[in-house]
Amino acid sequence: MTKASVLNAGPGKSCGNRGAWVLVATILGSSLAFIDSTVVNVALPAMQSGLGATIKQAQWVVESYALFLAALLLMLRLFLQHTRGKLCKVSVMFTLTL
C-alpha cells in the first residue's frame, strides 16, 4: 500500500490491515500493564515483611510503580516522535525474540 493510498483513505475506504495491528498492539500493551501491576501486588506482602513496612508504606510502592510506568510511557512517546518510530520497530523485534 502506497503512502498516497493511505492518505486518500476516507470513510468507507480501507487502509489495509493497519487497524488490526493497532488493535493488537493496544491489547498487548494493556495486558502487559495489567500483568505488571498484578506482579507488584503479588510481591507486595513479601516486600512488606522483608522491609518491615506498614500497609500504608507498602501501598506507596504500588502507587510509585504505577506513576513511574506512566511517566516512562510519556517520555517514550516523546522520544518516538523524534525518532519517527524507527526505534519502535527495533524494540518490538527485541521483545518478540525474548
MODELLER restraints for C-alpha pairs under 7 A, 6 or more apart:
rsr = mdl.restraints
at = mdl.atoms
rsr.add(forms.Gaussian(group=physical.xy_distance, feature=features.Distance(at['CA:6:A'], at['CA:15:A']), mean=5.76, stdev=0.5))
rsr.add(forms.Gaussian(group=physical.xy_distance, feature=features.Distance(at['CA:9:A'], at['CA:15:A']), mean=6.26, stdev=0.5))
rsr.add(forms.Gaussian(group=physical.xy_distance, feature=features.Distance(at['CA:40:A'], at['CA:62:A']), mean=6.62, stdev=0.5))
rsr.add(forms.Gaussian(group=physical.xy_distance, feature=features.Distance(at['CA:44:A'], at['CA:58:A']), mean=6.80, stdev=0.5))
rsr.add(forms.Gaussian(group=physical.xy_distance, feature=features.Distance(at['CA:48:A'], at['CA:54:A']), mean=6.89, stdev=0.5))
rsr.add(forms.Gaussian(group=physical.xy_distance, feature=features.Distance(at['CA:48:A'], at['CA:58:A']), mean=5.91, stdev=0.5))
rsr.add(forms.Gaussian(group=physical.xy_distance, feature=features.Distance(at['CA:80:A'], at['CA:87:A']), mean=6.95, stdev=0.5))
